[in-house]
Amino acid sequence: MKDHPERNARLELIEHMQAGHSWQTVVTQSQLTILRSTACRLVQLARDEDKAELALLDRCHGHSYKLTKPVRDWLLDFCSANPQVPSSRVRTELKTIFGVEVT
């Protein structure tokens, strides 16, 4: 897992909510587009020493990013033409050609 792109905004959100500010005010100031449940979950994660780092990580359960149409088209063509190619090579090709990492 990698740092969430909005790491600093999340840190500010957690700090302000722990200081007693309302989630609406904090979300508006941070310019994050998250729901109340997400804001509360982040604060809850931050309170737990064992899980605090999870509040700042990008965790999308294996679905971090949707592939763009050119990548999907290439993947379909490549795998159709080369059905015996191992997935490790497909991942390497995606990284080399498109700069995309997949698992």
C-alpha positions as CSV (number, residue, x, y, z in Angstrom):
1,M,0.0,0.0,0.0
2,K,1.2,3.5,-0.6
3,D,0.5,6.9,0.9
4,H,-2.9,8.3,0.0
5,P,-2.5,11.2,-2.4
6,E,-4.4,13.5,0.0
7,R,-2.2,12.5,3.0
8,N,-1.7,16.1,4.3
9,A,-5.4,17.0,4.0
10,R,-6.3,13.8,5.9
11,L,-3.8,14.6,8.6
12,E,-5.3,18.1,9.0
13,L,-8.8,16.6,9.0
14,I,-7.9,14.1,11.8
15,E,-6.2,16.8,13.9
16,H,-9.1,19.3,13.7
17,M,-11.8,16.7,14.3
18,Q,-9.8,15.4,17.4
19,A,-9.7,19.0,18.5
20,G,-13.5,19.1,18.6
21,H,-14.4,20.8,15.3
22,S,-17.4,19.5,13.4
23,W,-16.8,17.2,10.4
24,Q,-18.6,19.6,8.0
25,T,-16.4,22.5,8.9
26,V,-13.2,20.4,8.7
27,V,-14.1,18.8,5.4
28,T,-15.0,22.2,3.9
29,Q,-11.7,23.7,5.0
30,S,-9.7,20.7,3.8
31,Q,-11.4,20.6,0.5
32,L,-11.7,16.8,0.7
33,T,-14.7,15.2,-0.9
34,I,-15.5,12.6,1.7
35,L,-18.6,11.6,3.6
36,R,-19.2,12.0,7.3
37,S,-18.8,8.2,7.8
38,T,-15.3,8.3,6.1
39,A,-14.2,11.3,8.2
40,C,-15.3,9.5,11.4
41,R,-13.6,6.3,10.3
42,L,-10.3,8.1,9.7
43,V,-10.5,9.6,13.2
44,Q,-11.3,6.2,14.7
45,L,-8.4,4.6,12.9
46,A,-6.1,7.4,14.0
47,R,-7.0,6.7,17.7
48,D,-6.0,3.1,17.5
49,E,-2.2,2.8,17.7
50,D,-2.2,-0.5,15.7
51,K,-4.3,1.0,12.9
52,A,-3.3,4.6,12.9
53,E,-1.2,4.3,9.7
54,L,-4.2,2.9,7.8
55,A,-5.9,6.3,7.9
56,L,-3.2,7.7,5.6
57,L,-2.9,4.8,3.2
58,D,-4.6,4.2,-0.1
59,R,-6.4,1.0,0.5
60,C,-8.9,0.0,-2.1
61,H,-8.9,-3.8,-1.7
62,G,-7.0,-4.5,-5.0
63,H,-9.1,-2.0,-7.0
64,S,-6.9,1.1,-6.6
65,Y,-7.4,2.4,-10.1
66,K,-9.6,1.6,-13.0
67,L,-7.6,1.0,-16.2
68,T,-8.0,3.5,-18.9
69,K,-9.5,2.5,-22.3
70,P,-6.2,2.4,-24.1
71,V,-4.7,0.1,-21.4
72,R,-7.8,-2.1,-21.4
73,D,-7.6,-2.4,-25.2
74,W,-3.9,-3.2,-25.2
75,L,-4.4,-5.8,-22.5
76,L,-7.3,-7.5,-24.4
77,D,-5.2,-7.5,-27.6
78,F,-2.0,-8.7,-25.9
79,C,-3.7,-11.5,-23.9
80,S,-5.7,-12.7,-26.9
81,A,-2.7,-12.9,-29.1
82,N,-0.5,-14.4,-26.4
83,P,-2.7,-16.6,-24.1
84,Q,0.3,-18.6,-22.7
85,V,2.2,-15.5,-21.5
86,P,2.6,-15.5,-17.7
87,S,0.9,-12.7,-15.7
88,S,4.3,-11.5,-14.5
89,R,5.3,-10.6,-18.0
90,V,2.0,-8.9,-18.6
91,R,2.5,-6.8,-15.5
92,T,6.1,-5.9,-16.7
93,E,4.8,-4.9,-20.1
94,L,2.0,-2.7,-18.6
95,K,4.6,-1.0,-16.4
96,T,7.0,-0.5,-19.3
97,I,4.5,0.7,-21.9
98,F,2.0,2.6,-19.7
99,G,3.7,3.1,-16.4
100,V,0.8,1.2,-14.7
101,E,1.4,-1.2,-11.9
102,V,-1.2,-3.9,-11.4
103,T,-1.4,-6.9,-9.0
